[in-house]
Structures are given as structure tokens and as C-alpha cells.
Amino acid sequence: MRNRLVRWSLLLALLAAVPAVQAQEGISRKKQERTLAKKAKEEKKEKAKKEKADKDRHLDLQDKATRKRMKRHNRRADRRGSGQHKDGFFARTFRRKR
């Protein structure tokens, strides 16, 4: 008798818990998209932060002449774009022969 009572009480407890669990399992699609978008935005921000830190560390490892050369090259690349660079008129005309 006692064994039967325990079985029925366990069965009833399990059946009572199942609908409550199912109601809490799913989240709406809109909320899921928001969380994914937020996660992607945070990952992008972390990646940019890491790239900047890596770039700064690389720059700190260089000597002064190399840093100046890199800075000059970056300025020229920003002005001219990513294609093949061409020195300006005065640089081509009055270039020192090495």
C-alpha cells in the first residue's frame, strides 16, 4: 500500500511540474534576436579594443625612427587610399639619390 502511494505521489508531482517547465523554456523570437544582436555588438567592441591594444603594443616595441617612418607611411596611405602610392611632385623632383 505504501509503495503504491509513493508511486502515485511521484507520478502526480512529475505531471504537475512538466507544464510549468514547458512554459518557461522558450523565449520569444524578438527577444532572442535582441540578445543575439547585443552579443554581436559586444563581441565587435571587444575585438576592436583588442586590435587597438595589439597595435599600440606593436608600436611601443619599435624604436623612434621606425615609429616616425610608420607614422609618415600611414599619413600618406590615408591621403592616397589603399592603392599603389605615388610620391608628390616635389618629392619626385628633389629626391636625394641614395
Backbone as JSON, one array per atom type, in Angstrom:
{
  "sequence": "MRNRLVRWSLLLALLAAVPAVQAQEGISRKKQERTLAKKAKEEKKEKAKKEKADKDRHLDLQDKATRKRMKRHNRRADRRGSGQHKDGFFARTFRRKR",
  "N": [[0.82, -1.19, 0.0], [1.89, 1.24, 0.86], [4.01, 1.54, -0.95], [2.63, 1.81, -3.34], [1.35, 4.23, -2.87], [3.54, 5.98, -2.79], [4.46, 5.79, -5.43], [2.27, 6.88, -6.87], [2.23, 9.47, -5.85], [4.73, 10.45, -6.71], [4.33, 10.29, -9.46], [2.22, 12.13, -9.83], [3.49, 14.46, -8.95], [5.49, 14.76, -10.89], [3.92, 15.08, -13.2], [2.67, 17.48, -12.58], [4.79, 19.26, -12.59], [5.75, 19.35, -15.21], [4.15, 21.01, -17.11], [4.75, 23.6, -16.11], [7.48, 23.81, -16.52], [7.65, 23.69, -19.3], [6.39, 26.05, -20.05], [8.23, 27.97, -19.33], [10.48, 27.46, -20.8], [10.86, 28.38, -23.58], [11.83, 31.41, -25.29], [10.74, 34.47, -26.69], [10.97, 35.12, -30.22], [11.69, 37.7, -30.95], [12.93, 38.66, -28.63], [15.05, 36.9, -28.52], [16.43, 37.59, -30.86], [17.19, 40.17, -30.16], [18.94, 39.66, -28.02], [20.94, 38.24, -29.36], [21.83, 40.21, -31.15], [22.81, 42.09, -29.36], [24.87, 40.63, -28.2], [26.53, 40.23, -30.44], [27.25, 42.87, -30.94], [28.71, 43.5, -28.63], [30.81, 41.67, -28.9], [32.02, 42.64, -31.21], [32.88, 45.12, -30.3], [34.71, 44.33, -28.32], [36.57, 43.04, -29.93], [37.55, 45.17, -31.49], [38.7, 46.68, -29.47], [40.72, 44.94, -28.59], [42.28, 44.77, -30.93], [43.2, 47.41, -31.1], [44.73, 47.56, -28.76], [46.68, 45.65, -29.36], [47.87, 46.87, -31.58], [48.9, 49.21, -30.42], [50.72, 48.06, -28.62], [52.51, 46.86, -30.4], [53.51, 49.15, -31.62], [54.8, 50.32, -29.45], [56.95, 48.63, -29.14], [58.71, 49.31, -31.15], [61.58, 51.22, -32.33], [62.43, 54.77, -32.18], [62.91, 55.91, -34.74], [61.71, 54.05, -36.44], [59.03, 54.25, -35.62], [58.48, 56.87, -36.46], [58.75, 56.55, -39.23], [56.7, 54.74, -39.73], [54.5, 56.29, -39.0], [54.63, 58.35, -40.91], [54.24, 56.86, -43.24], [51.65, 55.88, -42.77], [50.15, 58.25, -42.78], [50.48, 59.03, -45.45], [49.27, 56.89, -46.73], [46.65, 57.18, -45.83], [45.93, 59.54, -47.09], [46.18, 58.96, -49.85], [44.81, 56.57, -50.27], [44.17, 53.01, -50.57], [45.47, 51.95, -52.75], [48.32, 51.65, -55.05], [50.97, 53.77, -54.09], [51.97, 57.09, -54.97], [54.61, 59.27, -55.03], [54.64, 62.76, -54.14], [54.88, 65.76, -56.25], [57.09, 67.47, -55.56], [58.61, 65.75, -53.99], [59.3, 63.82, -55.86], [60.74, 65.37, -57.67], [62.85, 66.64, -56.26], [64.25, 64.6, -55.03], [66.6, 62.93, -52.99], [69.46, 61.24, -54.07], [70.28, 57.96, -53.33]],
  "CA": [[0.0, 0.0, 0.0], [2.76, 2.42, 0.96], [4.75, 1.58, -2.21], [1.69, 2.31, -4.33], [1.14, 5.63, -2.54], [4.76, 6.7, -3.2], [4.46, 5.84, -6.9], [1.26, 7.83, -7.33], [2.63, 10.84, -5.48], [5.8, 10.83, -7.63], [3.73, 10.5, -10.78], [1.48, 13.4, -9.78], [4.47, 15.56, -8.84], [6.12, 14.92, -12.2], [2.94, 15.64, -14.13], [2.41, 18.87, -12.2], [5.98, 20.06, -12.89], [6.01, 19.41, -16.65], [3.63, 22.21, -17.78], [5.45, 24.8, -15.64], [8.79, 23.84, -17.17], [7.47, 23.99, -20.72], [6.02, 27.45, -20.21], [9.39, 28.82, -19.1], [11.6, 27.08, -21.66], [11.06, 29.18, -24.77], [11.74, 32.86, -25.24], [10.2, 34.93, -27.97], [11.95, 35.32, -31.29], [12.16, 39.08, -30.89], [13.87, 38.76, -27.52], [16.22, 36.13, -28.9], [17.17, 38.4, -31.83], [17.8, 41.28, -29.41], [20.1, 39.17, -27.27], [21.99, 37.92, -30.33], [22.37, 41.47, -31.66], [23.6, 42.69, -28.28], [26.08, 39.82, -28.07], [27.38, 40.53, -31.59], [27.77, 44.22, -30.76], [29.75, 43.43, -27.6], [31.97, 40.96, -29.46], [32.66, 43.57, -32.15], [33.55, 46.13, -29.48], [35.86, 43.68, -27.7], [37.56, 42.78, -30.99], [38.18, 46.45, -31.82], [39.54, 47.05, -28.32], [41.9, 44.08, -28.61], [43.12, 45.18, -32.06], [43.86, 48.67, -30.74], [45.75, 47.25, -27.76], [47.76, 44.96, -30.08], [48.55, 47.86, -32.42], [49.67, 50.06, -29.51], [51.85, 47.28, -28.1], [53.46, 46.72, -31.5], [54.14, 50.45, -31.8], [55.7, 50.54, -28.31], [58.14, 47.8, -29.29], [59.58, 49.85, -32.2], [62.41, 52.35, -31.92], [61.86, 56.05, -32.56], [62.98, 56.1, -36.2], [60.69, 53.18, -37.05], [57.72, 54.85, -35.34], [58.32, 58.02, -37.34], [58.55, 56.05, -40.58], [55.35, 54.16, -39.78], [53.55, 57.39, -38.94], [54.68, 59.0, -42.21], [53.63, 55.96, -44.21], [50.2, 55.83, -42.52], [49.56, 59.51, -43.25], [50.45, 59.0, -46.91], [48.27, 55.89, -47.12], [45.33, 57.75, -45.57], [45.65, 60.55, -48.12], [46.12, 58.4, -51.2], [43.96, 55.39, -50.38], [44.84, 51.74, -50.38], [46.16, 51.51, -53.97], [49.76, 51.92, -55.12], [51.18, 55.17, -53.8], [52.83, 57.85, -55.86], [55.15, 60.41, -54.3], [54.22, 64.05, -54.65], [55.7, 66.4, -57.26], [58.35, 67.92, -55.0], [59.37, 64.58, -53.55], [59.89, 63.18, -57.05], [61.66, 66.28, -58.34], [64.02, 66.95, -55.45], [64.63, 63.4, -54.27], [68.04, 62.68, -52.82], [69.94, 59.96, -54.61], [70.86, 57.15, -52.25]],
  "C": [[0.87, 1.27, 0.0], [3.53, 2.61, -0.35], [3.88, 2.18, -3.31], [1.46, 3.82, -4.13], [2.34, 6.49, -2.98], [4.8, 6.84, -4.71], [3.49, 6.88, -7.41], [1.66, 9.27, -7.0], [3.77, 11.33, -6.37], [5.26, 11.12, -9.02], [2.98, 11.83, -10.84], [2.43, 14.6, -9.7], [5.15, 15.82, -10.18], [5.15, 15.54, -13.2], [2.63, 17.1, -13.81], [3.59, 19.77, -12.59], [6.2, 20.26, -14.37], [5.43, 20.65, -17.31], [4.35, 23.49, -17.34], [6.81, 24.92, -16.31], [8.65, 24.22, -18.63], [7.12, 25.45, -20.95], [7.24, 28.37, -20.08], [10.54, 28.53, -20.05], [11.85, 28.08, -22.78], [11.02, 30.67, -24.5], [11.31, 33.31, -26.63], [11.33, 35.18, -28.97], [12.54, 36.71, -31.24], [13.21, 39.25, -29.8], [15.17, 38.03, -27.84], [17.08, 36.92, -29.89], [17.87, 39.57, -31.14], [19.05, 40.82, -28.66], [21.25, 38.82, -28.2], [22.64, 39.19, -30.87], [23.26, 42.13, -30.6], [24.92, 41.95, -28.12], [27.05, 40.11, -29.21], [28.02, 41.91, -31.44], [28.9, 44.23, -29.72], [31.0, 42.74, -28.11], [32.74, 41.86, -30.41], [33.47, 44.62, -31.38], [34.81, 45.55, -28.83], [36.97, 43.43, -28.73], [38.29, 44.07, -31.35], [39.12, 46.89, -30.7], [40.83, 46.24, -28.3], [42.84, 44.46, -29.76], [43.87, 46.46, -31.75], [44.98, 48.42, -29.75], [46.95, 46.56, -28.42], [48.57, 45.94, -30.92], [49.43, 48.77, -31.56], [50.89, 49.33, -28.97], [52.93, 47.12, -29.17], [54.22, 48.03, -31.71], [55.13, 50.74, -30.67], [57.0, 49.74, -28.44], [59.15, 48.37, -30.3], [60.44, 50.98, -31.65], [61.84, 53.64, -32.54], [61.85, 56.26, -34.07], [61.91, 55.26, -36.91], [59.3, 53.74, -36.83], [57.46, 56.04, -36.25], [58.03, 57.58, -38.77], [57.15, 55.46, -40.74], [54.29, 55.26, -39.8], [53.48, 58.1, -40.29], [53.99, 58.15, -43.27], [52.1, 55.91, -44.03], [49.5, 57.1, -42.98], [49.43, 59.5, -44.77], [49.39, 58.02, -47.4], [46.86, 56.43, -46.89], [44.96, 58.78, -46.64], [45.38, 59.92, -49.46], [45.19, 57.21, -51.35], [44.81, 54.13, -50.31], [45.58, 51.24, -51.63], [47.65, 51.82, -53.91], [49.99, 53.41, -54.93], [52.1, 55.79, -54.85], [53.31, 59.05, -55.07], [54.69, 61.7, -54.95], [55.24, 64.64, -55.62], [57.07, 66.8, -56.71], [59.22, 66.75, -54.54], [60.01, 63.88, -54.74], [60.95, 64.06, -57.68], [62.96, 66.46, -57.55], [64.46, 65.77, -54.58], [66.14, 63.28, -54.2], [68.37, 61.35, -53.41], [70.61, 59.2, -53.48], [71.95, 56.29, -52.76]]
}
